[in-house]
């Protein structure tokens, strides 16, 4: 798996070849960069559309702030690259990475997709593939992040159930803390059993919150 130190030189070589390279570098005002090694749980929040559309999503901003207020966790962001950038990323072996630390999404403990409309379903699958994470939930193991989704289009989770580990139905501001609290003590302990336990407990939380 590539490190940020390996990804950044690759980006330097391709960013001037794409439209709007500012979409892919981060560093915006009020973005939060925390010490990766000082926290126990790392969350990647993904809006599966281009930066221009996703950066203004209020729900993602709220979750980003909620997680980063915790001393034991961090949240970073990623968006779908445009066609020119995606082609160059695949050509140069660059996985989808977070804007804040330039770490591959596969390094995170939890990946949360915000899906406000159904046309983002296929984008979500493409981003999992670009991240080097198995697209189908059944093909992922304890070495992969937990992948969850929320948003208006997940009110009916059936179309995406084979690809997500769990869904959050309704508002996520409170349940995100419950999910982190589930993941934190179990990550890295008896890996296979922990993965099953995490998925079960997150699903249970999502069901309880929806009632």
N, C-alpha and C positions, 0 to 999 in steps of 0.2 A: 504494500500500500504506500502510495506516495506521501511524502511529508510536505508541509508548507514550503520548506526550503527548496524542495524539488519542483513544486508546482509554480512558484513565483517566477523563476527564470523561463519556464515554458510559456507562461502568460506574457512575459515581456516580449517574446518573439512573435506572438500572434495578435496581440491586441490592436496594433496599428493596421491590421489587415481586415478588421471588421467594422461594421457600422456601429456608432455610439459605443465606443469602448468603455465609457464611464459606467455603463450598466454592470460591469463585471469586476470593479475594483473596490467597492465599498468606501469607507472613510467618510460617510455622511455626518453632518452635524447631528448630535445626540445619539449616534450609534454607540453601542456599549461593547468594549473589549475587555474581557476578564482573563485572568491567568488560568490557562487550561488545567494546569496541574494542581491548582488550589481548590478545585471544586470536585464533588463526587459524581454529579450527574450533568451530562452535556446534552442539550436539546437543540435540534435543528428544526427551525420553523420554515416550511416551504410553501410558497404560493406558486402553483404550477402554471404560471403564465409569465410573459416577459416582465422585466423589471419595471418598465414604464407603467404597466397596469397594476402590478402587485404592490409596489412600494407604498401606495396610498391606502392600502387595505387597513381599516381601523382595527378590525378584529385581531389581525396579526400583530399590530403594534401593541395592543393591550396585552396579549400573551407574552410578547417579547419583554415588555416592562415588568410584568408579574414575575416571570422566571428570573430575570436579572436582578430583581430586588432581593432574592434569596442569596444568602452567603454561601450556600452549599451547592449551587447550580449556576449554569450559564445557558443563555439562549443566543443562537446565531441564526442568520437568515440565508436563504438561497432562493433563486428564481429560475425560471426556464430561460435558457439562452435562445437567442434568435437563430435562424437556420444557418447563417454564416458562421457564427461562433460554435454552434454545436458540431458542425462538420469539422472545424479545425480542432476542437477538443477531442473528438474521436480519432482524428488523424494523428494527433500528437500524444494520445494516451493520457489525456487530462480528465480525471473524473469530475463530476459535479462537486463543487466545493462551497464552503460558506464564505460569505463576503467578509466577515470580521477577521477570521484567522487563516483563511485559505486552506482549511483542513477538508479532506474528502468527507462526504456525508457518511460514509461507512465507518468513520471513526467515532460517531456520536452514539450515545446510549439510546436516545429516543428521537425519532423523526416524526414530525407532525405536519400533515398536509392540510391546508385550508382549501376546501372545494365548494365555493359558493354557487357554482353552476355546473351542469352535467357535461358540458363540452370540455371540461378539464380532466375528465376521466383518462383519456388517452395520453394527455400530457403527463399525467401522474405516472403512468406506466413507463413512458419514455424516460422520465427523470430517474426512476428507480434503475432502469437499465443503464443510463448514463453514469449513475453513481457506482455501478459495479455490484449492486445489491440484487439478489434474485427477485424477480418480479412477483412470483407466486409465494404467498405466505408459507405454504407447505414445504417449499424448497429452502427456506431460511432456517438457520440453526442458531446456537448460542453465540456464535462469533459475529452475528449481524445485529444491527439496531432493531429495537421494537418499532414497528411502523404503524401509526394510527392516522385517522382522518376525521375531520369534522367540517361543519359548514352546512349550508342549506341543502346542498345536493346529496348529503349523506342521511337525510331523513328517511330515505329508502336505501339501506346499505346493500341490498341484494346485488346490484350490478358490479360492485367492487369487492364483494365479500371474500373472493378467492385471493385477493392481493393485499388486503390489510390485515393486521393482527387484531385490531379492535377499532371501534368507532365511538366517537363522543357525539351524542345526540343532544343538541341544545347548546347553551352557553358554556364556554370552556374556561372562564376566568377562575372558577373555584376548583373544578375537577382537575385542572392541570397540576395543581399542588398535590392532590390525592394521588395522581398517577406518578409523579416524581417520588412521592413518599413510598410508593409500592416498589418502584424500580431500585431506589437507592440501596436498601439493605440486601437485595437479592442479587444484584449484578455481580458476577464473578464467583458466586458460591454455588457449588454443585451444579455446573453450568446447565446441563440439559434439564434438570428438574426446575432450576430457577426460571428458565425460559418459559416452560409450561405454566409455572405458578404466576409469573408476571402477566402472561396473556390472559389467564383465567381471572386474576384479580382486577385487571384493567377492564375487562369485559363486564365483570360484575359491577364495578363502579359506574360504568357507562349506563348500564341497565338501571341501576338505582337512581342515577341522576335524571334519567328520562321519565321516571314515573312521578 
